[in-house]
Amino acid sequence: MNINLGISIYELGMLAITFAGGVFALFQWKRGNDLRRAEFLRTAIEQMRDDKDIVYALYKIAYEEEWYNPDFIFNHEEESKFDKATIYFDYLCYLRRKSILTKDDFRIFEYEIRRMGCSKDYIDYIYNLYHFAKKNGAEPSFTNLLLYMRNHHCLTENFWDEEADGYNILLNIRNEEENCGEENE
């Protein structure tokens, strides 16, 4: 039995062309991903700057206006603006945690998140939401934002304690006895 180990010039040429085609396809794929990422970032920045609800919430947070009060709890339109901003930044934190957004990409949003973490009213707000969700046996819908804030020292250790002092607790003022996780008998 004879085995021919020789490779013809034709086969070598075809192998080189195939390799070059693969490198070119990889380059095009990476370039396409970079363009999609840039488009996503542009859209995300526009939403952060142009969405009236998010802009409103970020303005109140950045200028440290006092907004988290009993009137806020009963004003569903007002509350929904802060919910929208919270969920928006939670999604961005999710993308960062999953390495879909690079550290460089995420820098664009870090300032706003850190401003949120410096706002007493905002921390009181998410403290109440977090503990309300936990009390009802659920995870809050903004866990990624909380993880980011915890890992970047925006939250104190007592944030996780339901009995902690220093938080303006308003969420349960409607009906202290009500627990939406339990059925009425």
C-alpha positions as CSV (number, residue, x, y, z in Angstrom):
1,M,0.0,0.0,0.0
2,N,1.4,3.3,-1.1
3,I,0.5,6.7,0.5
4,N,1.2,9.8,-1.4
5,L,2.2,12.6,1.0
6,G,3.0,15.1,-1.7
7,I,0.7,18.2,-2.0
8,S,0.4,19.7,-5.4
9,I,0.9,23.4,-6.0
10,Y,-2.8,23.5,-7.1
11,E,-3.9,22.1,-3.7
12,L,-1.6,24.5,-1.8
13,G,-3.1,27.4,-3.7
14,M,-6.6,26.3,-3.0
15,L,-5.7,25.9,0.7
16,A,-4.2,29.4,0.8
17,I,-7.3,30.9,-1.0
18,T,-9.6,29.1,1.5
19,F,-7.6,30.4,4.5
20,A,-7.6,34.0,3.1
21,G,-11.4,33.7,2.6
22,G,-11.9,32.6,6.2
23,V,-9.8,35.5,7.5
24,F,-11.7,37.9,5.4
25,A,-15.0,36.5,6.5
26,L,-13.9,36.7,10.2
27,F,-12.8,40.3,9.6
28,Q,-16.2,41.2,8.0
29,W,-18.1,39.5,10.9
30,K,-16.1,41.4,13.5
31,R,-16.6,44.7,11.7
32,G,-20.4,44.0,11.4
33,N,-20.6,43.3,15.2
34,D,-18.7,46.6,15.9
35,L,-21.1,48.5,13.7
36,R,-24.1,46.9,15.5
37,R,-22.6,47.7,18.9
38,A,-22.0,51.3,17.8
39,E,-25.6,51.5,16.6
40,F,-27.0,50.0,19.8
41,L,-24.9,52.5,21.9
42,R,-26.1,55.4,19.8
43,T,-29.7,54.3,20.3
44,A,-29.2,53.7,24.1
45,I,-27.6,57.2,24.5
46,E,-30.5,58.8,22.5
47,Q,-33.1,57.0,24.7
48,M,-31.3,58.1,27.9
49,R,-31.2,61.7,26.6
50,D,-34.4,62.0,24.7
51,D,-37.0,59.8,26.5
52,K,-39.0,62.3,28.5
53,D,-39.7,59.9,31.4
54,I,-36.0,58.9,31.8
55,V,-34.8,62.5,31.4
56,Y,-37.3,63.6,34.1
57,A,-36.2,60.9,36.6
58,L,-32.5,61.6,35.9
59,Y,-33.0,65.3,36.4
60,K,-34.8,64.9,39.7
61,I,-32.0,62.5,40.8
62,A,-29.1,64.7,39.6
63,Y,-30.3,67.9,41.1
64,E,-31.2,66.1,44.4
65,E,-34.7,67.4,44.4
66,E,-36.8,65.8,47.2
67,W,-39.3,63.6,45.4
68,Y,-39.7,60.4,47.3
69,N,-42.6,61.3,49.6
70,P,-46.2,60.0,50.2
71,D,-47.4,62.1,47.3
72,F,-45.0,60.2,45.0
73,I,-46.4,56.8,46.1
74,F,-49.9,57.8,45.1
75,N,-48.9,59.5,41.8
76,H,-48.7,56.5,39.5
77,E,-47.6,58.7,36.5
78,E,-44.6,60.1,38.5
79,E,-43.7,56.7,39.9
80,S,-43.8,55.1,36.5
81,K,-41.1,57.5,35.3
82,F,-38.7,56.4,38.0
83,D,-39.6,52.7,37.3
84,K,-38.8,53.2,33.7
85,A,-35.4,54.7,34.4
86,T,-34.6,52.0,36.9
87,I,-35.5,49.2,34.5
88,Y,-33.6,50.9,31.7
89,F,-30.4,51.1,33.7
90,D,-31.0,47.6,35.0
91,Y,-31.0,46.3,31.4
92,L,-27.7,48.2,30.7
93,C,-26.2,46.6,33.8
94,Y,-27.4,43.2,32.6
95,L,-25.7,43.7,29.3
96,R,-22.5,44.7,31.0
97,R,-22.7,41.7,33.4
98,K,-23.1,39.4,30.5
99,S,-20.1,41.1,28.7
100,I,-22.3,42.1,25.9
101,L,-21.3,45.7,26.6
102,T,-17.6,46.2,27.1
103,K,-16.2,48.2,30.0
104,D,-15.5,50.9,27.5
105,D,-19.0,50.9,26.2
106,F,-20.5,51.0,29.6
107,R,-18.5,54.0,30.8
108,I,-21.1,56.2,28.9
109,F,-23.7,55.1,31.4
110,E,-21.7,54.8,34.6
111,Y,-22.0,58.5,35.6
112,E,-25.8,58.4,35.6
113,I,-25.8,55.1,37.6
114,R,-23.4,56.6,40.2
115,R,-25.6,59.7,40.4
116,M,-28.5,57.4,41.2
117,G,-26.4,55.8,43.9
118,C,-25.6,59.2,45.4
119,S,-29.3,60.3,45.6
120,K,-30.8,59.7,49.1
121,D,-34.3,59.7,47.6
122,Y,-33.4,57.2,44.9
123,I,-31.7,54.9,47.4
124,D,-34.8,55.1,49.6
125,Y,-37.0,54.3,46.6
126,I,-35.1,51.2,45.6
127,Y,-34.7,50.1,49.2
128,N,-38.5,50.1,49.5
129,L,-38.9,48.3,46.2
130,Y,-36.3,45.7,47.0
131,H,-37.7,44.9,50.4
132,F,-41.3,44.9,49.2
133,A,-40.4,42.4,46.5
134,K,-38.5,40.2,49.0
135,K,-41.4,40.4,51.5
136,N,-43.7,39.0,48.7
137,G,-41.3,36.2,47.8
138,A,-40.0,37.7,44.6
139,E,-36.8,39.1,43.2
140,P,-36.9,42.8,42.3
141,S,-37.0,43.5,38.6
142,F,-33.8,45.5,38.9
143,T,-31.4,43.0,40.4
144,N,-28.6,43.8,37.9
145,L,-28.7,47.4,38.8
146,L,-28.5,46.5,42.5
147,L,-25.6,44.1,41.9
148,Y,-23.7,46.9,40.0
149,M,-24.4,49.4,42.8
150,R,-23.3,46.9,45.5
151,N,-20.1,46.0,43.6
152,H,-19.3,49.7,43.1
153,H,-20.0,50.8,46.7
154,C,-23.1,52.8,45.9
155,L,-25.1,50.9,48.6
156,T,-24.2,50.6,52.2
157,E,-24.2,47.2,53.9
158,N,-27.4,47.9,55.8
159,F,-29.3,48.4,52.5
160,W,-30.0,44.6,52.6
161,D,-31.4,44.7,56.1
162,E,-35.2,45.2,56.1
163,E,-35.0,46.7,59.6
164,A,-32.2,49.1,58.8
165,D,-32.4,52.7,60.1
166,G,-32.0,55.7,57.9
167,Y,-34.3,54.8,55.0
168,N,-37.5,56.7,54.2
169,I,-39.9,53.8,54.2
170,L,-43.1,54.7,52.2
171,L,-44.0,51.8,49.9
172,N,-46.2,49.9,52.4
173,I,-48.1,52.9,53.7
174,R,-51.2,52.0,51.6
175,N,-52.0,48.9,53.6
176,E,-49.5,47.5,56.0
177,E,-51.5,44.2,56.3
178,E,-51.7,43.5,52.6
179,N,-49.4,40.9,51.2
180,C,-49.9,40.4,47.5
181,G,-48.1,37.1,47.6
182,E,-50.7,35.4,49.8
183,E,-54.2,34.4,48.8
184,N,-57.2,35.5,50.9
185,E,-58.9,32.6,52.7
